[in-house]
Amino acid sequence: MSDAVIQFGGREVVIDRDVTTIGRVSENDVSFPDDSNVSRYHAEIERRGGDHWLIDLKSSNGTTVNGERVTGERRLIPGDKLVFGGSSEADFLEKSEGEAEADQGAGTAPGMEGAEAGAASTGLPAAGGVPASGLNAMGSPSAVSSAAGAPAIAGPPSASSSGSTILIAGIVVGLAVVCAVAAGAFYLTRGSACAAKAQIIKPETGDTISSPVEVELDARDAGCVQSAIFTIDGQQVATAEAPLFTASLDPKDFPELADGADHALQVVLVDNKGTQIPQPGSVILAFETRVVTKPSPTPGTTTANNTPSKQSGKTPSLVQINDMAQKLIKQFSGNLAYNVSNKQFLQEIQKRTSDYVQEGYSQRAAAYREIITVAFFREQNVDAPLGFILAMSRSKFMPAKQGDKEGLWQLPAAFINENKYNGQCPNESLSDPAQNCAARSAALYTKALMFSVFDGDPIYTAAAFGKSPQDAGAWKATLPQNRSDLWNTIRTPDERDQLVRFFAAGIVTENPQAFGLAKDRPLSELYRVTLQQ
């Protein structure tokens, strides 16, 4: 009988479940809490009969097996080298049931395994003085197993052999005593007899710490505990005395942690003898120390140019921006797998979100729900989210003409006419209040970019929006074949700006409450309802 195991970071996990989860957060069966390149829920290993299949869960930075990228699922064989997020390594192995138990130290005291192994390999008696492997103390065949279940019968040993046996037995007994003493010392000093357990209940995993917060513990059997030590990424940040075990955590004391990455908060208990007892698990947090101040005019007022006023609110952390970007991509068909976790990219999106934090966008969008859905999705088979988010990113659902650009998608009329994108409405204006022609023209143009140039890719279509298909094709030719890393692939200023605006607009309109827009609803509610009709 054999077990499949995953070895990583000096640890080993037996794959004894139908599904074994792998990721950054501690609730996974295999976790890499200190590696921000690993997604929260990165991959799974499914057991199917006698086989094991690795499945990448659309992770940000991917999974490889023996250097090959896993795009869907892959059957594992013993000896495979796995890398998660490009940085956390593991080995997929197969061991006999006995080996797996031995590796986990099942029922053996430290120091004793070597004595037993030595006895078996040399023929010397084990600690109890019983000859091993059917050999006597001198390595000659023993009569111990001469008859199954029968008493052993042996002739009297010679004086020389008896003396040698006594000498060797004495040495072995001496070694056994030394091992026993060492094992006893190990067990006496290896840890604490205190059986207390503690779990951090506040803050919670996923929280962003932007102001002082009280750290609270749920401690059990803690009568033997004198204090608790709190650590972030392994560094001590606070202590708490028994019995309350509360401490304050102020993000201003840790400005270096406001880096957009996740950080692990853990607790170590200290017993009455001063012995530290590390507790399993961690709480994954983001930190934000910036003070964001926004104007707060009277709700419902407008500026001189009739633009809806921006509302006061908070700016989500880079960790939250990253999560929102991942969810935004999942709205599109095609199982898109992109790395959007580049810190500079997230910072640019975070800054640009302020351009779209304007109350009333969902009400303005609702007026055009039907025409956008019909034009993009029903007539041109283009993902409905693309039409809505592009409109928000380019006009905020205000079709007034600006220079030579007009309509919800701010396209030049000359460009639309020249390329016959208005063939279904040749006599209508892009600025018409109903926006029927603007929607149909923009949808036809978007389809030409998306399917004729970018092979059905909506994200690169958004980055190139405004270019003619010919110019977009020329730009595409400058890009590498692997375009999954958006920020490092798209380096030209105009296209980067388009990309950032697209994500910023999509993130704000899908998460209005996170930006203080209490009266607005997620944009997806408009097209999801329509598509179900």
C-alpha positions as CSV (number, residue, x, y, z in Angstrom):
1,M,0.0,0.0,0.0
2,S,1.4,3.4,-0.9
3,D,0.5,7.0,-0.2
4,A,1.0,10.1,-2.4
5,V,2.7,12.9,-0.6
6,I,3.6,16.5,-1.2
7,Q,6.9,17.7,0.2
8,F,7.6,21.4,0.6
9,G,9.7,23.6,2.8
10,G,10.9,20.8,5.0
11,R,7.3,19.5,5.5
12,E,5.2,16.7,4.1
13,V,1.5,16.4,3.6
14,V,-0.1,13.0,2.7
15,I,-2.6,13.3,-0.1
16,D,-5.3,11.2,1.6
17,R,-8.4,13.2,0.6
18,D,-10.5,13.4,-2.6
19,V,-9.5,17.0,-2.9
20,T,-6.4,18.6,-1.4
21,T,-6.3,22.4,-1.6
22,I,-3.2,24.5,-2.2
23,G,-2.8,28.3,-1.7
24,R,-1.5,31.2,0.4
25,V,-4.1,31.3,3.2
26,S,-3.8,28.9,6.1
27,E,-7.1,27.0,5.7
28,N,-5.6,25.3,2.6
29,D,-4.2,21.7,3.1
30,V,-0.9,22.9,1.7
31,S,-0.3,26.6,2.4
32,F,2.5,29.1,1.6
33,P,1.5,32.0,3.8
34,D,4.7,33.9,3.2
35,D,4.7,33.9,-0.6
36,S,2.6,36.7,-2.1
37,N,3.1,35.2,-5.5
38,V,0.8,32.3,-4.6
39,S,-2.9,33.0,-4.9
40,R,-5.2,32.7,-1.9
41,Y,-6.7,29.6,-3.4
42,H,-4.1,28.6,-6.0
43,A,-4.6,25.0,-7.0
44,E,-6.1,21.6,-6.1
45,I,-5.0,18.0,-6.3
46,E,-7.9,15.6,-7.0
47,R,-7.7,11.9,-6.3
48,R,-9.4,9.9,-9.1
49,G,-9.2,6.2,-8.5
50,G,-5.5,5.5,-8.3
51,D,-4.4,8.7,-10.1
52,H,-3.9,12.3,-8.8
53,W,-4.7,15.3,-11.0
54,L,-3.3,18.8,-10.4
55,I,-5.8,21.6,-11.3
56,D,-4.7,25.3,-11.4
57,L,-7.6,27.5,-10.1
58,K,-6.9,30.4,-12.5
59,S,-4.1,31.6,-10.2
60,S,-2.5,35.0,-10.9
61,N,1.0,33.7,-11.4
62,G,0.4,30.2,-12.6
63,T,1.5,26.7,-11.7
64,T,4.2,24.6,-13.4
65,V,4.9,20.8,-13.4
66,N,8.5,20.0,-14.4
67,G,8.8,23.5,-15.9
68,E,5.6,23.2,-18.0
69,R,2.7,25.6,-17.4
70,V,-0.5,24.0,-16.2
71,T,-3.4,25.6,-18.1
72,G,-6.2,23.2,-17.0
73,E,-5.4,20.0,-15.3
74,R,-2.5,17.5,-15.4
75,R,-2.0,14.0,-14.1
76,L,0.8,13.8,-11.6
77,I,3.4,11.0,-11.4
78,P,5.8,10.4,-8.6
79,G,8.9,12.6,-8.9
80,D,7.1,15.6,-10.5
81,K,8.5,19.0,-9.5
82,L,5.7,21.5,-8.8
83,V,6.1,25.3,-8.6
84,F,3.3,27.6,-7.5
85,G,3.3,31.2,-8.4
86,G,6.8,30.9,-9.9
87,S,8.5,30.8,-6.4
88,S,7.1,28.1,-4.0
89,E,8.4,24.7,-4.9
90,A,7.1,21.2,-3.9
91,D,7.7,17.6,-4.9
92,F,5.0,15.0,-5.6
93,L,6.2,11.7,-4.3
94,E,4.8,8.2,-3.6
95,K,5.8,6.4,-0.5
96,S,4.9,3.1,1.1
97,E,2.5,3.4,4.0
98,G,5.3,2.4,6.4
99,E,7.6,5.1,5.0
100,A,5.0,7.8,5.3
101,E,4.4,6.8,8.9
102,A,8.1,6.7,9.7
103,D,8.6,10.1,8.2
104,Q,5.9,11.5,10.5
105,G,7.6,10.0,13.5
106,A,4.8,7.6,14.3
107,G,5.4,5.9,17.7
108,T,9.2,6.2,17.8
109,A,11.4,8.2,20.1
110,P,14.1,10.4,18.6
111,G,17.4,8.7,18.5
112,M,16.0,5.1,18.7
113,E,15.4,4.7,14.9
114,G,19.2,4.7,14.3
115,A,19.8,2.0,16.9
116,E,17.2,-0.3,15.4
117,A,18.4,0.3,11.9
118,G,22.0,-0.4,12.9
119,A,21.0,-3.6,14.5
120,A,19.1,-4.8,11.4
121,S,21.9,-4.0,9.0
122,T,24.9,-5.4,11.1
123,G,23.3,-8.3,12.8
124,L,23.9,-6.8,16.2
125,P,21.2,-7.1,18.9
126,A,18.7,-4.3,19.2
127,A,18.2,-2.5,22.5
128,G,16.5,-5.4,24.1
129,G,19.4,-7.8,23.3
130,V,17.4,-10.0,20.9
131,P,19.5,-10.8,17.8
132,A,18.1,-9.1,14.6
133,S,17.4,-10.6,11.2
134,G,17.7,-14.2,12.3
135,L,21.5,-13.9,13.1
136,N,23.2,-14.5,16.4
137,A,25.5,-11.9,18.0
138,M,28.5,-13.0,16.0
139,G,26.6,-12.9,12.7
140,S,26.1,-16.7,12.4
141,P,22.8,-18.3,11.6
142,S,20.7,-18.5,14.7
143,A,18.5,-21.3,15.9
144,V,15.8,-18.9,16.9
145,S,13.7,-19.6,13.8
146,S,14.7,-23.2,13.3
147,A,11.1,-24.3,13.6
148,A,8.0,-22.2,13.4
149,G,6.6,-21.6,16.9
150,A,9.1,-24.1,18.4
151,P,11.5,-23.2,21.3
152,A,15.0,-22.2,20.2
153,I,17.6,-24.9,20.9
154,A,21.3,-23.9,20.7
155,G,24.5,-25.6,21.7
156,P,26.7,-24.1,24.4
157,P,28.8,-21.3,23.1
158,S,32.6,-21.4,23.2
159,A,34.5,-19.3,25.7
160,S,35.7,-16.9,23.1
161,S,32.4,-16.4,21.5
162,S,30.7,-16.0,24.9
163,G,33.3,-13.3,25.8
164,S,32.8,-11.5,22.5
165,T,29.0,-11.7,22.9
166,I,29.2,-10.2,26.4
167,L,31.5,-7.4,25.2
168,I,29.2,-6.5,22.3
169,A,26.1,-6.8,24.4
170,G,27.6,-4.5,26.9
171,I,28.5,-1.9,24.2
172,V,25.0,-2.1,22.8
173,V,23.4,-1.8,26.3
174,G,25.5,1.2,26.9
175,L,24.5,2.8,23.7
176,A,20.9,2.0,24.5
177,V,21.2,3.8,27.8
178,V,22.8,6.8,26.2
179,C,20.0,6.9,23.6
180,A,17.3,6.6,26.3
181,V,18.9,9.4,28.3
182,A,19.1,11.6,25.2
183,A,15.6,10.8,24.3
184,G,14.4,11.6,27.8
185,A,16.3,14.9,27.7
186,F,14.8,15.7,24.3
187,Y,11.2,15.2,25.5
188,L,11.8,17.1,28.7
189,T,13.2,20.2,26.8
190,R,11.5,20.1,23.5
191,G,8.4,22.1,24.5
192,S,6.0,23.0,27.2
193,A,3.6,20.8,29.1
194,C,1.0,23.6,28.8
195,A,-1.8,22.5,26.6
196,A,-3.3,26.0,26.0
197,K,-4.7,26.8,22.5
198,A,-5.4,30.2,21.1
199,Q,-6.9,31.6,17.9
200,I,-7.0,35.2,16.7
201,I,-10.7,36.3,16.3
202,K,-10.1,40.0,15.6
203,P,-9.1,41.2,13.1
204,E,-10.2,38.7,10.5
205,T,-8.5,37.4,7.4
206,G,-9.1,39.8,4.5
207,D,-9.4,42.9,6.7
208,T,-7.5,46.1,5.7
209,I,-6.0,47.8,8.7
210,S,-6.3,51.6,8.2
211,S,-6.8,52.7,11.8
212,P,-5.9,51.3,15.2
213,V,-7.5,48.0,16.0
214,E,-7.7,45.8,19.1
215,V,-6.3,42.3,18.6
216,E,-8.4,39.7,20.4
217,L,-7.8,36.1,21.2
218,D,-10.0,33.1,21.9
219,A,-7.8,31.3,24.4
220,R,-8.6,27.8,25.9
221,D,-7.0,26.0,28.8
222,A,-4.9,29.1,29.3
223,G,-4.4,28.9,33.1
224,C,-0.8,28.0,32.4
225,V,-0.2,31.0,30.1
226,Q,1.4,34.2,31.3
227,S,1.3,36.3,28.1
228,A,0.9,36.2,24.3
229,I,3.2,37.5,21.6
230,F,1.8,38.8,18.3
231,T,4.0,38.7,15.2
232,I,3.6,40.0,11.7
233,D,5.5,38.1,9.1
234,G,7.5,36.5,11.9
235,Q,8.5,39.8,13.6
236,Q,7.2,40.7,17.0
237,V,4.8,43.7,17.0
238,A,2.9,43.5,20.3
239,T,2.5,41.6,23.6
240,A,-0.6,40.9,25.7
241,E,-0.8,39.8,29.3
242,A,-3.1,37.1,30.7
243,P,-6.0,36.7,31.1
244,L,-7.5,39.2,28.6
245,F,-4.7,38.8,25.9
246,T,-5.7,42.0,24.1
247,A,-3.3,44.3,22.3
248,S,-3.5,47.3,20.0
249,L,-2.3,47.3,16.4
250,D,-1.8,50.7,14.8
251,P,-0.9,50.8,11.1
252,K,0.9,54.1,11.5
253,D,3.6,52.1,13.4
254,F,4.2,49.9,10.4
255,P,4.3,52.2,7.3
256,E,6.5,49.7,5.5
257,L,3.6,47.2,5.5
258,A,1.3,49.5,3.4
259,D,2.8,47.9,0.3
260,G,-0.2,46.3,-1.2
261,A,0.9,42.8,-0.2
262,D,-0.7,40.4,2.3
263,H,0.9,40.0,5.7
264,A,0.4,37.2,8.2
265,L,-0.6,38.0,11.8
266,Q,0.2,35.1,14.2
267,V,0.2,34.5,17.9
268,V,2.8,32.7,20.2
269,L,1.7,31.8,23.8
270,V,4.3,32.0,26.6
271,D,3.7,29.6,29.6
272,N,4.4,30.3,33.2
273,K,8.0,29.0,32.8
274,G,8.7,31.3,29.9
275,T,8.5,28.6,27.2
276,Q,7.1,29.8,23.9
277,I,4.2,27.8,22.4
278,P,3.7,28.8,18.7
279,Q,0.0,28.5,17.6
280,P,-1.0,27.2,14.2
281,G,-2.8,29.3,11.6
282,S,-2.5,33.0,10.8
283,V,-4.7,35.9,9.9
284,I,-3.9,37.5,6.5
285,L,-4.2,41.3,6.5
286,A,-3.5,44.3,4.3
287,F,-2.3,47.6,5.8
288,E,-3.1,51.1,4.6
289,T,-1.6,54.2,6.2
290,R,-2.4,56.8,3.6
291,V,-5.0,59.5,4.5
292,V,-7.3,60.0,1.6
293,T,-9.2,63.3,1.6
294,K,-11.9,63.9,-1.0
295,P,-14.2,66.9,-1.5
296,S,-17.7,66.4,0.0
297,P,-20.2,68.6,-1.6
298,T,-23.9,68.5,-0.9
299,P,-25.3,65.3,-2.4
300,G,-27.0,65.8,-5.7
301,T,-25.2,69.0,-6.6
302,T,-23.4,69.3,-9.9
303,T,-20.4,71.2,-11.1
304,A,-20.5,74.1,-13.5
305,N,-20.1,71.8,-16.5
306,N,-23.0,69.6,-15.4
307,T,-20.7,66.8,-14.3
308,P,-22.0,64.8,-11.3
309,S,-20.0,65.7,-8.2
310,K,-17.5,63.3,-6.7
311,Q,-18.5,61.9,-3.4
312,S,-16.3,61.5,-0.3
313,G,-15.2,58.0,0.4
314,K,-12.3,55.7,1.1
315,T,-9.8,54.2,-1.3
316,P,-9.4,50.4,-1.1
317,S,-5.9,49.0,-0.5
318,L,-3.8,47.5,-3.2
319,V,-4.7,44.0,-1.9
320,Q,-8.4,44.8,-2.4
321,I,-7.8,46.4,-5.8
322,N,-6.0,43.2,-6.8
323,D,-9.0,41.1,-5.7
324,M,-11.4,43.4,-7.5
325,A,-9.4,43.2,-10.7
326,Q,-9.3,39.4,-10.6
327,K,-13.1,39.3,-10.2
328,L,-13.6,41.7,-13.0
329,I,-11.7,39.5,-15.5
330,K,-13.8,36.6,-14.5
331,Q,-16.9,38.4,-15.9
332,F,-15.6,37.8,-19.4
333,S,-16.0,34.5,-21.3
334,G,-13.0,32.5,-22.5
335,N,-11.4,31.5,-19.2
336,L,-9.0,34.4,-19.3
337,A,-5.8,34.0,-17.2
338,Y,-3.9,37.2,-16.7
339,N,-1.4,38.4,-14.2
340,V,-2.8,41.7,-12.8
341,S,-0.9,41.7,-9.6
342,N,2.0,43.9,-10.7
343,K,2.3,46.5,-8.0
344,Q,2.8,49.5,-10.3
345,F,-0.2,48.5,-12.3
346,L,-2.3,48.2,-9.2
347,Q,-1.1,51.6,-8.0
348,E,-2.0,53.2,-11.3
349,I,-5.5,51.7,-11.1
350,Q,-5.9,52.8,-7.5
351,K,-5.0,56.4,-8.4
352,R,-7.3,56.4,-11.4
353,T,-10.3,55.1,-9.5
354,S,-10.9,58.6,-8.1
355,D,-11.9,59.7,-11.6
356,Y,-14.9,57.3,-11.5
357,V,-16.1,57.8,-8.0
358,Q,-19.2,59.8,-9.0
359,E,-22.6,59.3,-7.6
360,G,-25.4,58.3,-10.0
361,Y,-23.5,56.3,-12.6
362,S,-25.8,53.3,-12.2
363,Q,-28.9,55.4,-12.8
364,R,-27.4,56.9,-15.9
365,A,-26.3,53.5,-17.2
366,A,-29.8,52.0,-16.6
367,A,-31.2,54.4,-19.2
368,Y,-29.0,52.7,-21.8
369,R,-29.2,49.1,-20.5
370,E,-31.4,47.7,-23.3
371,I,-29.6,49.3,-26.3
372,I,-26.1,48.3,-25.0
373,T,-27.1,44.7,-24.4
374,V,-28.9,44.4,-27.7
375,A,-26.1,46.0,-29.8
376,F,-23.1,44.3,-28.1
377,F,-24.4,41.0,-27.0
378,R,-27.4,40.0,-29.0
379,E,-26.4,41.5,-32.4
380,Q,-22.6,41.2,-32.3
381,N,-22.0,38.4,-29.8
382,V,-19.6,40.6,-27.8
383,D,-19.5,40.2,-24.0
384,A,-22.0,42.6,-22.6
385,P,-19.7,43.8,-19.8
386,L,-17.3,45.1,-22.4
387,G,-19.8,47.5,-23.8
388,F,-20.8,48.8,-20.4
389,I,-17.3,49.2,-18.9
390,L,-16.0,50.8,-22.0
391,A,-18.8,53.3,-21.9
392,M,-18.1,54.1,-18.3
393,S,-14.3,54.4,-18.8
394,R,-14.7,56.8,-21.8
395,S,-17.8,58.9,-21.0
396,K,-19.1,57.9,-17.5
397,F,-22.4,57.4,-19.4
398,M,-22.6,61.0,-20.4
399,P,-22.8,61.1,-24.3
400,A,-22.1,64.8,-24.7
401,K,-19.7,65.7,-27.5
402,Q,-16.2,66.5,-26.5
403,G,-14.1,67.8,-29.4
404,D,-14.5,65.5,-32.3
405,K,-15.6,62.6,-30.1
406,E,-19.1,61.9,-29.2
407,G,-21.5,59.3,-27.8
408,L,-21.2,57.0,-24.8
409,W,-18.0,55.5,-26.3
410,Q,-16.5,58.9,-27.4
411,L,-15.7,57.9,-31.0
412,P,-15.1,60.4,-33.9
413,A,-18.1,60.5,-36.3
414,A,-15.6,60.8,-39.2
415,F,-14.0,57.5,-38.2
416,I,-17.3,55.7,-37.8
417,N,-18.6,57.0,-41.2
418,E,-15.3,56.2,-43.0
419,N,-15.3,52.6,-41.9
420,K,-19.1,52.1,-42.3
421,Y,-19.6,51.1,-38.7
422,N,-22.9,53.1,-38.9
423,G,-24.3,51.0,-41.7
424,Q,-27.4,50.1,-39.7
425,C,-28.1,53.8,-38.9
426,P,-26.5,56.0,-41.6
427,N,-28.8,58.9,-41.0
428,E,-28.5,59.0,-37.2
429,S,-26.1,61.0,-35.1
430,L,-23.7,59.5,-32.5
431,S,-24.9,62.3,-30.2
432,D,-28.6,61.4,-30.5
433,P,-30.1,61.2,-27.0
434,A,-31.3,57.6,-27.5
435,Q,-27.7,56.5,-28.3
436,N,-29.1,53.8,-30.6
437,C,-26.6,54.5,-33.5
438,A,-23.7,55.1,-31.1
439,A,-24.3,51.7,-29.5
440,R,-24.6,49.8,-32.8
441,S,-21.6,51.5,-34.3
442,A,-19.5,51.0,-31.2
443,A,-20.5,47.3,-31.0
444,L,-19.6,46.7,-34.7
445,Y,-16.3,48.4,-34.3
446,T,-15.6,46.5,-31.0
447,K,-16.3,43.2,-32.8
448,A,-13.9,44.1,-35.6
449,L,-11.1,44.8,-33.1
450,M,-11.9,41.8,-30.8
451,F,-12.3,39.0,-33.3
452,S,-10.4,40.2,-36.4
453,V,-7.3,41.5,-34.5
454,F,-7.2,40.2,-30.9
455,D,-8.5,36.7,-31.4
456,G,-11.5,37.2,-29.1
457,D,-9.5,38.9,-26.3
458,P,-11.6,41.6,-24.7
459,I,-8.8,43.0,-22.4
460,Y,-6.5,43.9,-25.3
461,T,-9.5,45.1,-27.3
462,A,-10.1,47.6,-24.4
463,A,-6.4,48.7,-24.4
464,A,-6.5,49.4,-28.2
465,F,-10.0,50.9,-28.3
466,G,-10.0,54.0,-30.5
467,K,-7.4,52.6,-33.0
468,S,-8.4,51.5,-36.4
469,P,-8.2,47.7,-36.9
470,Q,-5.1,48.3,-39.1
471,D,-3.3,50.3,-36.5
472,A,-4.4,47.9,-33.8
473,G,-3.0,45.0,-35.8
474,A,0.3,46.8,-36.2
475,W,0.5,47.4,-32.5
476,K,-0.4,43.8,-31.8
477,A,2.6,42.7,-34.0
478,T,4.9,44.5,-31.5
479,L,3.7,42.4,-28.6
480,P,5.2,39.1,-27.4
481,Q,3.4,35.9,-28.0
482,N,2.7,35.3,-24.3
483,R,0.7,38.3,-23.3
484,S,-0.6,37.1,-19.9
485,D,1.4,39.7,-17.9
486,L,-0.6,42.8,-18.8
487,W,1.5,45.5,-17.4
488,N,4.9,44.2,-18.6
489,T,3.4,43.4,-22.0
490,I,1.6,46.7,-22.6
491,R,4.3,49.4,-22.4
492,T,3.1,52.1,-24.8
493,P,1.7,55.1,-22.9
494,D,-1.7,55.5,-24.7
495,E,-2.5,51.8,-24.4
496,R,-1.5,51.7,-20.8
497,D,-3.7,54.6,-20.1
498,Q,-6.6,52.9,-21.8
499,L,-6.0,49.7,-19.8
500,V,-5.8,51.5,-16.5
501,R,-9.0,53.5,-17.1
502,F,-10.8,50.3,-18.2
503,F,-9.9,48.5,-14.9
504,A,-10.5,51.6,-12.8
505,A,-13.9,52.1,-14.2
506,G,-14.9,48.5,-14.0
507,I,-13.6,48.1,-10.4
508,V,-15.5,51.2,-9.1
509,T,-18.7,50.3,-10.8
510,E,-18.7,46.7,-9.6
511,N,-17.8,47.7,-6.0
512,P,-19.6,51.0,-5.3
513,Q,-19.9,50.5,-1.6
514,A,-16.1,50.1,-1.2
515,F,-15.7,53.6,-2.7
516,G,-18.4,55.2,-0.6
517,L,-21.1,55.3,-3.3
518,A,-23.9,54.2,-1.0
519,K,-26.7,55.0,-3.5
520,D,-25.2,53.1,-6.5
521,R,-25.5,49.5,-7.5
522,P,-23.0,47.2,-9.2
523,L,-23.1,47.7,-13.0
524,S,-23.3,44.0,-13.6
525,E,-26.8,44.0,-12.1
526,L,-28.0,45.7,-15.3
527,Y,-26.7,43.3,-17.9
528,R,-27.1,40.2,-15.8
529,V,-30.8,40.8,-15.5
530,T,-31.1,41.7,-19.2
531,L,-29.2,38.6,-20.3
532,Q,-31.5,36.3,-18.3
533,Q,-34.7,37.7,-19.9
